């Protein structure tokens, strides 16, 4: 039997509709408040959190730019391009020379880039590296060709790459709505592994209301994944 909250006599459908309407209105109000911002203004007036929020003068040593599903032809989608554009702005502002790109593809059967990557070998990480080089970045690109989801790439980055590089402070770059999940899943592979890498977070917002709503619903629906990864990490930490 499937329980539907809207069918409960204590929670009539009218109430559910009102909550949905309020949620959508809130999304519109938040997103429209950024309509007058240029991209440069958004970067300049960005909302960062994590280590840098309480240590405003701190400068990360490296940026970890998170991947996103590629188009069927292997080109980066606008969401991914915005993340990379954001990273270039911060490279200039911070005066740093190191970025991380990562990811293979979305899992088989999900998204549109799995077949492209399988046929061409052009992983998300490779596409990102080529984009950065094509847009003039001449610093160090540390590519991690691993992971079909955020947790898999974070494990590789935090357990292997950052310790090898001797990095003390990393800034995670992704779509703003994605940063909360990165924060939670990163705790599992940083603190659970008893590492002390400082973590900051920032990234661009999706301004298209419909796309932002869809993205946020995916983030909410992936909570079960994060909880499952937590259980795995706790079990490993207790060994």
N, C-alpha and C positions, 0 to 999 in steps of 0.2 A: 504494500500500500504506500502511495506517495502522498506525503502530507503537504498541503498547500496552505500557507499562512493566510492567503486572501480569503479562503473558504471558512476560516474560523469565525464563529459568531462574535468573538471579542475583538476581532480585527477585520471589520468588513472591507470589501473591495474598495469602497470609496476612500478609506483611509490610506490604503496602499497606493491608490492612484495619486492622492495628494502628496505622499512622500516622494513618489517618482517625479512628479511635476516640480516639487521643490528642489530635488537633487539636480534636475536638468536646468532649472533656473539659476541655481547656484553656480553650476558649471559655466553657463553663459555669462553671468556677471563677472566671474573671475577672469575668464578668457578675454571678454571685451575690454576689461580694464587694462589689457596689454596691447590693445589694437593701435594705440597712439605711439607705442614704442617702436623705434627702429631696432634692427638687430644689434647695432652697436650700443644703443641705450640699454637694451636688455642685458647685454654682457656687463656693461658698466655698473648697472644697478641690480645686479643679480642677487638672488637669495641663495647664499651658500650655507651649508651646515656641516657638522662634524668638527674636526680639530680646528679648522681655520675660522670657524664662527666665533670661537672664544680666544683665538690667537690671530687677530686680524693681520698682523705683520708677518706671519709665517708664510713661507713660500714653498710649495711642494717641489720635490725633486723630479717628479715624473707624473705624467697624465696617463690614466688608464681609460682609453676611449672605447666604449662598449659597442659591439656590433649590432646589426639589425638585419632582418630578412631582406635579401636582395630581390631585385626584379627578376622576371623569368630569363632575361638576357644577361643577367649578371651585373647590371648597373645598380649603384646604390639608390635607395629610395630617398625621398626628401627628408624623412625623419633622420636617416643616417647622415645625410649630407649636412644637416643642421648641427648634429653632434660634432662632426669633424670641423665644420666652420667655427664652432664654439671653441674647440681645442686650439685651433690656429690663433684665435684671439688671445687665449690665455698663454700660449707659448710666447707671444709677443709681450704681453703684460708682465709675465713672471720672469722672462728672460731665461727660460730653461730650454734644454736641447733634447729631451728624451720623452717619447710617447710609447705607449703600448697599444697594439692592435691585436685582436684575437677573434676566434670563432671559426668553425668549419662551415656549417649551414644550419638551417632549422632542421628538426627531426624529420625523418621520412614520413610523408603523408601530411605534413603540416607546413603551410607556407608554399612559396613558389621557387625556392632556390636549391632545394635538395638535389633535384635532377641536374640542374646546371652544374653544381659543384662536382657531382659524381662523374659527369661527362667530360668536364674541362679541367678539373683539379683547381679551379680558381676559387679558393675559399673566401669566406667573408674577410678574414685577415689579410689575404693577398689583395683583394679589391680595395680595402681601406689603405693599405700601404701604397698601392699605385695611385690612389686619389691624393694622398698627402704629397707624394713626390711630384705629381702633376700640378699641384697647387703651390709648389715652391718650397716645401719643407725640406731642409737640408740637414736636420739634426739626426739623432739616432732613433730608429724605429725598431722596437723589440716586438717581433711577431710571434704570437702563440697560436699555432694551427691546431687548436684543440677545443672541443666543446660544442655540443648541440644545444646548450642552454646556458643561462647566466651562471649557475652554480658550478658547472663543469669548468668554465673558463676562469672563474674566480679561484677555484682550487689550484689550477696550474699556475696562475699569476702569483698567488700569495704563498703557496707552499714551495715553489721552485724559483720562479723568475726574480721576485723582489729580494729574497734572501741571497741569491747569487749576485745580484747587483749591489747589495749592501744598502738598499733604499730604506730611509727612515720615515718618509712622508710621501704619500701618494694622494692625488686627487682623482676621484672617479668622475668621469664625464659621461652623461647619458641624458636622455629625455627626462625632464624634471619629475614626471609622474613615476618614472622607473627607479628613481634614486632610493626611495624607501626600501624597495625589495633588495637593491644592491647592498644597502646598509645592513639589513637583517641577514642576508646570506653571507655577506663578508664577515660579519661577526662570527659566524659558524666556522669559517676557515682561517680566521686571524686569531681571535681570542681563544677559541676552542683548541687551537694548536699551540696556545701559550706564546704567541708572537706579540710584539708590541709596535707594529707598524702604525703610524699615525695616519688617519684617513679623513679626507675632506671630500665634499660632494657639491657639484653644481652642474647645471645643464639647461638647455633651452626648453621653453614650453611649446606645446602644440597649440596653435592659435585657431585652427579650424575646429569649430565646436563639435561637429559630428565625429570627426576623427579623434579628437581628444576624448570624447565620451567612450568611443569604442576602445581606445587604448586603456583608459582607466578601468573599464569593465574587465578587460583581460588581466590587468594587474590585480584586481580584487579576486578574480576567479583563480588566480595562481597561488593563493594563500596556502592551500593544501600542500603544494610543492615545497614551499618554504618550511612548513611544519615538519614535513617528512625529512628534509635535509637536516633540520635541527636534531631530530631523533637520531639520525645517522652520526652526526658529529658528536653528540653527547655520548653515544655508545663507544665511538673511537676514543674519545678523551678519557673514558673510564678504564680503558685497557691498560 
